Amino acid sequence: MTYAIGENVCDEYAVRLPLGEGGMGEVYLVEHGSSGELRAAKIMRGGGGASGADMVGFRQEALSLLNVGSHPFVVRLFEVRERGRDIVLIMEYIAPEAGCTTLEDVIRRGQGYNDRLLGAWAVEFCVGMEHALSCGIAAHRDIKPANVLIGSGPFLKISDFGLALAASRYPAFVDGAPKRPSQLQMLEARDGCRTCGTPGYVAPELLAGGKASQQSDIFSFGVMLWQMAARSTESPYGVEYKGNTRDYLDAVLEKALDHAVTHIVSPYTAVIQRCLEPNPADRYPDFPALREAIKSAMKAAKIPAMDFIVNPGFQGSFSDYVNRGRSYLILGRHERAHTILARAVEHDPKSYEAQVACAEASSHRGKLVEAVRAYEAARDLRPEAATPLNGMAFAWLELGEPTKARAALDEVLAQQPENLEALLLLARVEGAQGNDDAALKGVERVIAIDPRDWRAHDYHGRALWSLGKLGDAARAFGTCLRINPLAPDVRLALASVLTAQNELVAAREEYERAIRLFRDNPETLNKIAAHMAEHRHEKGAIDLFRQIADAEPQSRSIMIVNIGNAQRRMGDVRSAVASYRQAIEINPENALAYERLGDVEAESGRHDKAAEYFGRACELEADNPRYHASAGTAYLQAQGHRVAAEHFRRSLALFPEQPSILYNLAVALCCDGQEGAGLEELAKAVRLDEGYARAWYLKAVIEVGLGLEADAMVSADHAVANGSQLSARELQKARSLLGEQSGRGTVRR
């Protein structure tokens, strides 16, 4: 790519991420230096063949696109700039949702939409085209799934209006050697007529020297509508691209002139057929007529049809606000994203898109319980959607609950057996449950389906790592980074594998690459430093934490806590304690610092002091279930049984699905003489985790004491069946209880 991350484009905008490249240049996610607003910068490369007149003419063509203004179904162009021989278009950025940015992404997945949503998108497209044409745009000229963006909400946005027309007039701005047939390029028909377009989508009359019009755009839309209905990016004429653009173009043109459209079963088949008529006069006369035909097809198929009326002077929408939050998520600015998205949820709790995005932000921030709750809210709003279940599965995995994750994924795969995200997460579940071979096979299945899915190669590396195949794991991570060099977690995983192989210099080089790539992103730098601290690179981590603290003074207290964590890993507990105390001096409300001091005291056996620190953390962050669990454990060990029970109950109120905390609560209650209440909590624990041997064992002991012999028999039986979790003494006692009850002739349940 031409521009590096952090480099300025047109003075005010700094490059944050490369987004891709096409036949007319490269696209970057950029951030405005003063406002912090995120935009997409499309760099139109003039190249050596572009004259001064070309530059002026192309810029004038691009400036005319500003007349399209703001519309919910059109990607907005904010400004046109020049940089050397490049034209820079500063455009609205549409953040991906569920891994999809364009309609092409959605079609390739072949799932996640039905005929109702397809019809709504088609109507929206027509409304967007009507608006652009009414603003003086003669034609789009490059309608295809890659130029239709799918963002937050059920709306699409059309991009790249008029750029193909501008490029056809100024060919120096079109890449002479496109990397894919789906890119915009200069095309030449057999009779020598040249036009600018994308092979497979260009109307036949344009290849014969005809003028672009609504009818030629309607033909391109017909190709796209066929692909949407067929759930395929192949040609509607059954022509396969075999590496030669000219041959492909000629074959498609011949089939198009014969109207040899591959038949598919769809409510929109008749509409597609008319859009693809070889004679422009036989197609729909304009987009309003096409829109009415789509609505009629929906009504005939008993699909609820709706229209979209956009008020003049439209200045944005709630979906744009959600998109802004999602954009910061893409950049790894999770705290900022969460602030925006939490406001969105507060404004409209019934917005599925806002709930999903807010859940994702919580998940990235490590607030996993909060994420689960938000995903549950999203699922209530849209029960058929896969994204909330996949999100819940990820959160459950991070919480150490693979059984719950599997249950969520089973629901997704029952409806969508080829859902790639669910299949990858299921592979992670297998790995978490010790089934490494099954995990590896699951990932390899996804790679076979889509070799370009970088997440699959990431999971492939992790599965190989679990099997101890470090060299193979490193190669898998390398493959992933070639596809997506900006995946920080993958680069960190590669550094971990290299460290495990004692290749410390190579590992350090990967950390340095990551730091260079994300030098303007404090949150990601913090993640890199934390990873270094956990993987034998503590000194480098401490240096990086200090750099972040100097660059971001508001984060200084947290960075000093992180320095303390690295010092503890190095065995320097005294310095760690000093760091935690310094963090509290800087910010007396730093709950994490108090929790870390509590950990140090607990490790030293000073449970009274640990309880004091954990209690302070709970006061500062009352809605953190982990802090309450730690406080309850410390009070329990310090014999403060009633206070311990209060903290355990608070933790469970915030996050009920915690079998181990239910067990600890039962212990606290029993120590306080409330055996019956303790028995109730243990019953909840074993309902959540049927293999929880220690809970079954304690339950059996209490039931014997209360004279519940039959129940004790069942509990002891379960405890022995999962005896590998018990100590030798506990297992012997459980077997003894089982023998005693059997000797009394108790009937098993």
N, C-alpha and C positions, 0 to 999 in steps of 0.2 A: 504494500500500500504506500501511497505517496506521502501521507502525513502520519507522523508518529503521535502516540498518545501524549497529551500535554501540550502539543504544538498549537500555536494560535493560527486560526483561519480568519482572515479579514479583521484582524486586531481584536475585536470584542469577544470572539468565540474561541474556546479551547476544545480541542479534540479529546473526547472521553473514550469512545469505542469505535472501531471500524464496524460498519453494519453490512457491507457487501459491495459488489461491483457489478456493472452491467455493460452494455454496449456503448454507453455514453460517459462512462467514468465511474467514480467511486462515491460511496455514501458513508457518512460518519455521524455518530451521535456527538453533538457539540453542546457546550454549556456557555451561556452568556456570562461574561466576567462579573458584571455588577448585579444583574437581577437573579442569576442562578437558574433562569429558565432553560429548559432543554429543547433542542431543535435537531432536525436532521439537515445536514449540509450535503447537498449533492454537488460534486465537483465535476463540471463538464470540461473535459480536457480538450483544449484547442489543438495541441500538438504542433509539430513543425510545419504542417501543411496549411494551417489557418492563417490567412492574411489579416491585416488590420481591418479591412472591410468586412471580412467574415466575423471578426470579433464584435464589431459594432452591430452588424446585422443580426447576429445570433442573440446578442444582449437585448436588442430591441424586441425581437420575437419573444424572448423570455419575459421581458417587462410587461408585455401584453397579458401574460397569464395572471398578473396581479389583479386584473379586472374581475377574476372569478370570485375574489373575496372570501368570506367565511360561510361555510355551509356544512351541515352535519355529515353529508355523504361525499365530501370532497376534501382531499388533503390540501390544507391551506399553504399558499406561498406567501411568506412574509416579506422577503426582500431579495434583490438580485445584486450581487457584488462581482467585482473582478479581482483576480489575484494573478498577476503576471499574464500568462496566456490562457488562464483558466477562467471560466465563468462559474460562480458559486451561487447556488440557489439555497436560500435558508428557508426550510419548510417545516411544517408541523411534523412532530415525531409521534408515531403510533407504537406504543409498547406492545410486545407480544403477549398473548394470553394462552396459557396451557401449551407453551412451546411453539405456537403458530403466530407468524407475523402477516403472511399473505394468504390470499385465497388458495394459491398454489399449495402452500403448506397444508391447509385444511383438506384439500382434495387428495393429496398424496396419502394422508392418513386414512382417508376413506370412511371416517366415522366422526361422530360428534355433531352431525347435523342430519336433519330429516327433510322430507319434501316441503313441510311447512316453512322451516327456516330458509330453505333454498328459495322458495317463492318470495319470502320477505326480502331476502338479499337482492333478488332480481328486480323487485319493485323499487327498492332503495337505489339500485344502480340506475334505473331509468330516471328517477327523480333527480339524482345527482347530475346525470347527463343533460337533462332538460335545463337545469340551472346553469351549467357551464355554457351550453349553446346559446342560452338567452343573454349571456354576458359577452357575446361576440366571438367565442371560440368556434371556428369553422368545423372542426372535427377533432377527435382524440388521436386517431391514427395508430394507436398501439394498445388496443384493449386486449388484455390477457390476464389470467389469474395472478401472475406475479405483480401486476400493477393495481391490484385491488387489495387493500389492507384490511385486516380483521383485528379490531382492537377491543378495548373494554366495552362491554355491552353488546347487544344484538345487532349492531350497526356495522356496515362496511364503509370504507372511504376509498374513492377513486384517486389515483395518483398519476403524475406525469402527463397532465393535460397538455396537448399541443407540442410536446418536446419532439415527437417523431416528425411532425410537420416542419418544425424549425430545423431539425437535423437534415431533412430531405433537401432543404434549401441551402444548407451549409454542411455538406458531407464531411468536412474536415473534423467535425466534432463527433463523428461516429467511429468507433473502434474498427479498424480495418480487418482485424483477425479476432472475431468474437470467440470466447472460450466455450460457449454452449449454443446450440441451435435456438434455445429459448430466449436469447438476447436480441435486442434491437440491432439491426444491421442494414447495410445497403444491399438490396436485392436486385437481381437482373433476370428478366424473363427470357425465353428463347428468342423473341423478336428484338432483343436488345433494350427494351424499356426498363428503366431503373426506377426504384422507389425505395423508401425507407420503411422498414417494418420488421416484424418477427415472423420467421418462417412458420407456416401452419395456421396463422391467424389473419393474414392479409387477404382482403377481398379480391376475387379474380380480376375485376375491372381495373384495380390499381396496378396490377402487373401488365396490363395492356395500355398503360398510359393515361388511365382515367383519373378524374379529380376526386379527392377525398370528400366524403359527405356523410350525412346521417346514415344513409343506406350502407356505406362501406363499414361504418362503425357497428351497425346492426349485424352485419355478417360476422365480424370479429366477436361480437357478443354472443352470437349463435354458437360459435365454436366453444366459447367459454361455458355457456349454459349446458351444452352437451356434456362437457367434461364434468361439470358440477353434478349433473344428473347421473352420469355413468360412474361417478367416484373414480375417475381416471384422468391422468394428464396426457393420455395418448390422443392421436388424431381421430376426429370423428369419421374419417374416411378410411381408417384401417391401414394407413401408410406408416411404415416403420422407418425411423431415421437410422441410416447405416453409415454415418460419418461424412457424407457428402451433401452439403446444403443445396447445391444446384439440383441434384437428382431428387432430393426430398421435395424441394419446392415444385419441380415439374410434375412429380407424381401426385402431390396434393392438388395442384391446379387442374390436372386432368380429371381427377375424381370429383373435384368441386364443380367443374363445368358439366359433368354428367349427373350432378346432384346425387352421387352415390354415398349417402350418409349411412353409416352403420346403425342398424336399428337397436334401440334400447327401450325398455319398458319404463315409462315415466309419465306423470300427468302433463309434462311439458313437451312431449314429443312433437305435437303438431306445431307448437310455437317454434321449436328448434328447426323443424323442417322449413318453415316459411322464412326464418331468419337466414337460412343457408341457401336460399334460392340463388342460382347462378346469375340470374338477371336482376339487377338492382330494383327495377320497377316492380318486380313481383314480391319484394320484401315489404315489411311494414313501412309506411311512408315516413314515420318519425317515432321518437321515443314515447310520446304520450300514447300513441296507438299501440305500441308494443307493451306498454305498461298495462293498458286495459285488457289486452289479450292474455297477459300473464294472470291477471286477477280473475278473468273468466275461466281460465284453465283450472285455477285453484278452486273456484266455486263449483265447477263441474265435478271435481274430485272430492268435494265436500271438505276441502281444506279451508279453514278460516282465512279470508283474504282481507288485508288492511291496506290503507293508503297512508301516505305521509305528507302532511302539509307543513311546510317550513315557513315561518313568518319572515317577511322581509327584514333585512338588517339583523339576521341571526348573529349573535355574538358569543356563542359557546353553549355548553350544556353540562349537565351533571356527569355524563360519560367522559367529557373532556377533563373534568376535575379528577376522576378516577384514573384516567390515562396518565395524568401528571404524576400521581402517586406511583403507578406501575413503572413509569419511566425511571424514577429514582431507585426503584427495586432493581431494575436492570443494571444500574450503575453500582449496585452494592451499597447505596446510601440508605440503609434499612431504617435507621431512626427517623430520618426526614420523611421517608416514604410512609412509615407507620403514622406519623403525626398527621399527614395529609389524609390518609385513608381512614384513620379513626374518625376524623371530622366528617368524612363522607358517610361512614356508617351511622354516625350520630344524626346526620341530616336526613338520611333515608335508610333505616334499618332493613327495609324490604328490598334493597338493591342487591341482587345476587352477585353482580360483578364487584361491588364494593366489599361485600363480605368475603368473597374469595381472595381478593387482592389484600385485604387487611389480614386475613389468616396467613397468607404467604409471607407478609411482612413480619408477623409475629413469629412465624417459624424460623425465619432467617435471624431474628433477634435472639433466638434461643428460648422464647416464651412459648414453649410447646403446648402447655395446658391451655393457654389463651388461644393458640392456633387451633387446637382441637375443637374448642367451643365455637370459634368463628366458622370453621368448616361445617360443623353440625348445623349452625344457623343457615349457612348457604345451602346445605342439602335439604333442609326443611323448605326452602324457597323453590328449589328445583330438584326434586327427588330423582329424576332420571339422569342427571348430570354425573359424569365420571370424575370430574376434577376435584370436587370436595372429598370423595372417597379416597382418591389417590393421595390427596393432601393429608387426610387423616392417617392413612397408612404410613406415610413418611414420618409424621409426628410420633405415631405409636412406636415405630422402629427406633427413633431417637430417644424415646422414653424407656426403651428396653422392654417393650411389650409386643414381641413378634406375633403372638397368637391373635391379638386384636388387629394388628396390621393385616394378617392373612384374612381375617373375617371381612374386612373392608374390601380387600382386593378380590375376594371370591365374588362379591356382589358386582364389581365392575366387570370381571371376566365372564360372568354368567350372561351379561348382556352384550359385551364387546370382547370376544375371545382373542382378538388381535390387537387389543389396546397396548401399545408399546410401553407406555409409562407404567401401566399396571404389571406387565410381564417383567419389566426390569425391577420394580419394587418387590415382586414375588421372589425373584432371584435373591434379592437382599434378605428377604424373610428366611429363605432356605439357608442362607449362610449364617444368619443370626441364630438359627435353631440347630446349627452344627451339620447341616446337610450340604457340605461344600461341593460335592460332585453335582448334586441337583442344581445348586446355584450356578455353577459353571455352564451346565447344559442350558439353563434358562437364558442366560446372557447370550450364549452362542446362537440360540434360536432367534433372538432379536437382531443380532448382527446379520444373520442370514436374510432376515426380512428387510432390513435397512442398514447397509454397511456404512452409511454416512451419519448415522445417529451417534454423535460424540458421547452421549451419556452411556450408551451400550458399551463402548470401549472403556469408559471410566469404570463401570461395574465389572467389566471383564478383568481389568487389572486388579480390582479389589478381590474378586473371586480367586484369581490365580495367586494373589498374595496370601489369602487365607490357606491355600493349599501348600504354601511354602515355596512356590515356583517364582522366586523373586525376579530372575532374569526375564521370564515370560511376562510377568506383571509390569516390569519397567518398559518392555516393548509395547504392551497394550496401552499404557499411559502415554507413551510417545506417539502412538497412532492417534489417540484422542487429541493430543495437543496439536498435531498437524491439521486436524479438522477444525479445532477450536482452540487457538493459542491463548485465548483470554478466559480460560476456565481455571480460576485460582486454586480451587480445591484439588483439581487433578495435578496441577504442578506441585502442590504441597504433598500429595500422595506419592508422586514420583520422587520427591526429595526424601520422603520417609523410607521408601524402598532402597534408595541409594545409600541412605544412612545405615539401614539394616544390613546392607552388603559391605559395610565399612568403607564405602566410597564417599568419604566425607567432603573431599574437594568438589566432586561432581554435585553432591547434594547442596553444598554452599552456593555453587553456581546457579542452581535452579532457584534457590531462595533469592539470589541477587537479581535474576531475571524477573521474578515475580515482583520484587520491590521496584524495579525500573518501570515495569508495565503499569503498576498501580500507585505510582509515587504521589499522585494527586488525590488519592482516595484513602482518607485516614481509617475508615472502618475496615477496609480490606488489608491495609498495612498492619492494623492491630491483629487481625486474624493470622497474618503471616508470622508476626512476631510471637504470638501465642503458640503457634505450631512449632516454631523453632525452639521455644522454651521446653516444649513437651518431647522433643526429639533430638536431644543431645547437642543443641546449638544455643545453650542458655546465654552465653556472653553476647553473641550477636543479637539475640532477642532483646536483652537489656539495653543495648545501644539503640536498637530500633524503637523500643518503647520511649526512650528518652527523646529521640528525634521527634516522635509524634507529640509528646508532651510539650516540646518547645514550639512546634508548629501550630498546635491546637491547645492553647492555654486552658480552655474550658474543659478539656479532657484530662488535665494533669492529674487529678486525684485518682481517676480510674487507671491511668497508665502506671502510677506508682504502685497501686495494688498489683498490677500485672508484673511489675518488676519484683515485688515481694514474692509472687508465685514462682518466678524463675529462680529466685534465690533459695526458696524452699527446695526446689528440685535439685539444686546444687548442694543441698545439705546445710546451707547457711541459714539456720532457723533464726538466729539472733538478728541478722540483717533483715530477714523477711519481716520479723515483728516490728523492727524499726520503720520499715517501709509502710506497713499497714498503719502504724500510728501517725506517720507523716501524712498519709492520705487522709486520715480523719482530721488532722490539724488544718489541712487545706479545705476540706469539705466535711464538716461534722455530721452531715446527713448521708454519707457514703455507706449504705447498708452492706455492700459487698465487703468493705474493709472490716466491719465488725464480724461478719460471718467468717472471714478468713482467720481473724484472731480467735474466734470460737473454735475453729478447726484445730489450730495450734494447741490450744488449752486442752481440747478433748484428746488429742494424740498423746499429750503428756499426762493424762489421767486426772487433770484438774477439772472435774466435771462441774463443780459449782461455778467456777469462773467461766467455763465454756457456756453454761446456761445463761449467765449474765450477758455475754456478748451476743449469743444467738437471740436472746430476748430483745436486745436493743435493735438488732437487724429486723426483727419482726415488727417492732414499733415503727421503724422507718419505712418498711415495705410490707404493709399488713396483708397484701394480697399475693404474697409469694409462698406457695405451698412447700417449697424446699426449705425455706428458712424455718417455717413452723415445724416441719419434720425434724430438722436438726435440733431445734430448741427442745422439742418433746423428748428426743433421745437423750440429750444432755440432762434434762431434769429427771428422766427415768433413772439414769445411772447415778444421779446425785440423791436418789430416794425421794424426790419431790413428785410423788405419783399423781396427785390431783392436778398440779400445774402441767405435768407432762401430758395427761389425758386431754387437758384443754387445748394444748398446742396440736396434738394429734387430730383432735376433732376439727380444729380450724383448717389444718392441712387437707383433711378429707372433704370438708365443705367446699374448698376451692377446687379439689381434684379427687373425686370419689374413687376412681379406679386405681387404688394403691394397696394391693394385698399386704405388702410388708408393713405399711403404716397401720393397717387394720390389726395386724398381728401385734405390733408394738402397743397399740391402744389397748388390746385385750390384756397384754402383760401388765400395763399400768393399772387397769381396772381390777385385775385379780390381786395385785399387790395392795390395792386399796380396799380389799375385802368384797369386791363386787364381781364374784365369779359368774353369776348369771348374765350380767351385762357383758362380761368378757367373752362368754360363750357366744353371744349374739354377734359380736364383731368377728370372731373366728369363723362363724358360719358364712358371713359375708365374704371373708377372705378366700375361703375354699370354693365359694361359688364363682368368684372371679378367676381363680387359678386352682383347678382341680388337682394339679400335681404338687401343690405346696405342702411338702411333707412336714415341715416344722409346725405349720398351723394345724394340720391333722393331728400331729403328736400332742401338742398342747391341748387341743380340743378333747382328745381321748383322756388325758390326765384329769382335766376338769370334770368331764362326764363321769369318770369313775368316782371322783370325790363327791359328786352330787347324786350318786346312785343311779345314773342313767346307763346301766350295763349294756343294753342293746345298742345304744348310740355309740358308746365307747368302743364296742366291738367293730363297728363300721369304720370309725375314725382311725383306730389302730391298724385296721386292715389297709386303709389308704396310706397311712404313714409308712408301713412296711413295704408296700408296693413301690413307693418312691424313696426308699431308704438310702439311696446314694447321697441325698441332701442332708441326712442326719449324721450326728457324731456317733461314734461307736457306742457310747453310753446310752444315747437316746434310742438308737436302733435296738439295742438289747432290751431296754425298758419297754419299747413298743411291742416287741415280740413277746415279752413277758406278759404284758397286758392282754395281748391277743390269746396267749395260752391260758391265762387265768379265766378269761371270759368263756373260752371254748370248754374249759373244764367244768364250768357251771351249767353248760348246756344251753347257753344263750343262742337264740336263733339269729342267723345273719339276715340282714336286709338285702 
